[in-house]
Amino acid sequence: MIRHDYDITSSLRRGALQLWYKRQNALKTLLPQIRVEIHEEFRMSSGPSDAGGNLPPVTIHTWLEHFNKEKPHSFEKATAPVDAENWISHMEKIF
């Protein structure tokens, strides 16, 4: 006799594990890119201004303020892998 409840639970665990790995891989992919972009922002803002004005330097606080204005969705859980993929797409659009 086949235990269907075990099969469903096992399938859900596999799905959750796959989703977790996708999220981890997305973070591993995005974090270096984020670091490069922040570094580039700092580098570009530290030089002389072409406009002749004294623009305030871009700091991590400025960058975070800009990021938060985009109202990024938080990722807490997903009922399907497509939910995680949609979150990743949303984060990529912000960057």
C-alpha positions in Angstrom: 0.0 0.0 0.0 1.4 3.4 -1.0 1.2 6.2 1.5 0.1 9.2 -0.4 0.5 11.6 2.5 4.2 10.7 2.6 4.5 11.3 -1.1 2.9 14.7 -0.9 5.0 15.7 2.2 8.1 14.5 0.5 7.2 16.4 -2.7 6.6 19.6 -0.7 9.9 19.3 1.1 11.7 18.8 -2.2 9.9 21.9 -3.6 10.8 24.0 -0.5 14.4 22.8 -0.7 14.6 23.7 -4.4 13.1 27.1 -3.7 15.6 27.7 -0.9 18.5 26.8 -3.3 17.1 29.1 -6.0 16.9 31.9 -3.5 20.5 31.3 -2.3 21.8 31.2 -5.9 19.9 34.4 -6.7 21.5 36.1 -3.7 24.9 34.8 -4.6 24.4 36.2 -8.1 22.9 39.6 -7.0 25.2 40.5 -4.2 28.5 40.9 -6.2 26.5 42.9 -8.7 25.1 45.1 -6.0 28.6 45.6 -4.5 30.0 46.7 -7.9 27.2 49.1 -8.5 27.6 50.7 -5.0 31.3 50.9 -5.6 30.7 52.6 -9.0 28.3 55.0 -7.4 30.9 56.0 -4.8 33.6 56.3 -7.4 31.5 58.4 -9.8 30.3 60.7 -7.0 33.8 61.4 -5.6 35.1 63.2 -8.7 34.6 66.8 -9.7 31.1 67.8 -10.7 30.5 68.8 -14.4 27.6 70.9 -13.4 29.8 73.1 -11.2 27.6 72.5 -8.2 28.6 70.9 -5.0 26.5 67.8 -4.9 26.6 65.9 -1.6 28.6 62.7 -1.8 26.6 59.4 -2.3 26.8 57.4 0.9 25.5 54.0 1.8 22.6 55.9 3.6 21.8 57.8 0.4 21.8 54.6 -1.6 19.7 52.7 0.9 17.2 55.6 0.9 16.9 55.4 -2.9 16.5 51.6 -2.6 13.8 51.9 0.0 11.9 54.5 -2.1 11.5 51.7 -4.7 9.5 49.8 -2.1 11.2 46.4 -2.6 9.0 43.4 -1.8 10.2 41.3 1.1 10.7 37.6 0.6 9.4 35.5 3.5 7.9 32.4 1.9 6.6 31.1 -1.3 3.9 28.6 -2.1 5.3 27.9 -5.5 8.7 28.3 -7.2 7.2 30.9 -9.5 6.7 33.2 -6.5 10.4 33.2 -5.8 11.2 33.8 -9.4 8.8 36.8 -9.5 10.6 38.2 -6.4 14.0 37.8 -8.0 12.7 39.6 -11.1 11.3 42.4 -9.0 14.7 42.8 -7.2 16.6 42.7 -10.5 14.4 45.6 -11.9 15.3 47.7 -8.9 19.0 47.2 -9.6 
